[in-house]
Amino acid sequence: MVSTPKAPSATATAQAQSEYNTNTAITQQLLNQTDQNTPYGNITYAQNGNQTFTGADGKTYTVPKFTQTTTLNPEQQSTLNQTQTAANNIAQTANSLSRSGLSSLGQAVDTSGAPGLTTSLGSGYSTSPGSSYSSTLGNGYSTSLGSGYNTSFGSDTSTEYNNAKNAVMDQLTPTLDRNAEASRAQMAASGVRAGSAAYSANEQTIGDNYTRAANQATETAQSVENQLFNQQQQQAAYTDSALLNQGQFRNESALNQFNAQNNASLIGQQFTNSALLNNANFNNSANSQWLSNYYTQRDQPLNELSALLSGSQVTNANTATSATPQTNVAGVDYSGLVSNEYQAKLAQSQGLTSGLFSLGSGLMGVGGQYLGGLGKSK
């Protein structure tokens, strides 16, 4: 009969694992406690007894206790001594200053001696240019050119037109009359009677001559009229140009005077305002400087005390050492080893049991076949 292995005790396994862990930790600590020799001094480790503690299982355990000692070289030790002496002197000075030098901080702030602060520029400061400043150009400036300026020009030239036309007709008519009489006399001498076609054609020619003469007289009269119109236009333009130039000159003079007067008014007012503003800024700057000096003197003892207490003036001795080397010792997995051993034994036990069952099944099969053979033989 194959027996199943007994499961390991969890308490015993945990207790054994704890002992292994403690041994590993002590070994780790001993390996890490490497003495150091540096340019600044030495570091040594020494055991100074043991210390005990109660574990989770209620048992008392004892572990070694160690001391780390740092020894400075003579130069560094001297620097440390001087530093501590200086720090002690600073502390004593700060203590004395806190008793006497800060007594003024207990007094109320008194700024009554500060120069007056100007918050207003007074009635002398103006935001307008004043009464001498003008917003109009005055009577010297004109927006019209007067009655002499022509918006229309020219006079009735019908008389000159008629005279020119009549003069031309007076010049041409005697010739036309003589030619007409001669033409009619020739028609009569030729036997051409009134009312005939030849007579009517001759009269038409005579009428055309008078019409051409009248047209020539009209063209001459129109040319004379155009010349008169151009002369009147040129005269009006000359007169208007003179008036326009005169008006522009007068208005430019009035505008220059207007600008000069207003600029003088503005400059005078700006000068006054600038003087008032500069005076106010000077007073306020004096007030600010006085307050700055006052609070600097009041805060000076506090700043000195803060500097003394900070210890920033003291340079400490160099006690730096190299880091303690660290080693890594793997712990013993006792509980894992116990579990693996149990699993191996359990697997072996199950394997033997399975083999026995297989063997029994085989024997039963052989026996059956044997019994069956016996039956057939009968």
WOZICOR-V369853 format. One record per pair of residues at least 6 apart in sequence whose C-alpha atoms are under 6 Angstrom apart, sorted by the first residue. I is the first residue (numbers start at 1). J is the second residue. Records with the same first field share a line. If there is no record, write none. Layout:
I = J  J
This chain:
4 = 349
5 = 346
13 = 335
17 = 334
24 = 331
32 = 325  326
35 = 43  44
36 = 42  43
40 = 72  73
41 = 71  72  73
42 = 70  71
43 = 69  70
44 = 68  69
45 = 67  68
46 = 66  67
47 = 65  66
48 = 65  66
49 = 65
50 = 63  64  65
51 = 62  63
52 = 61  62
53 = 60  61
54 = 60
76 = 317
79 = 317
80 = 317
83 = 316
90 = 308
94 = 305
101 = 301
114 = 287  290
115 = 287
117 = 284
118 = 280
125 = 273
129 = 266
133 = 262  265
140 = 254
141 = 251  254
149 = 240
154 = 232
161 = 221  225
164 = 221
165 = 217  218  221
168 = 217
180 = 206
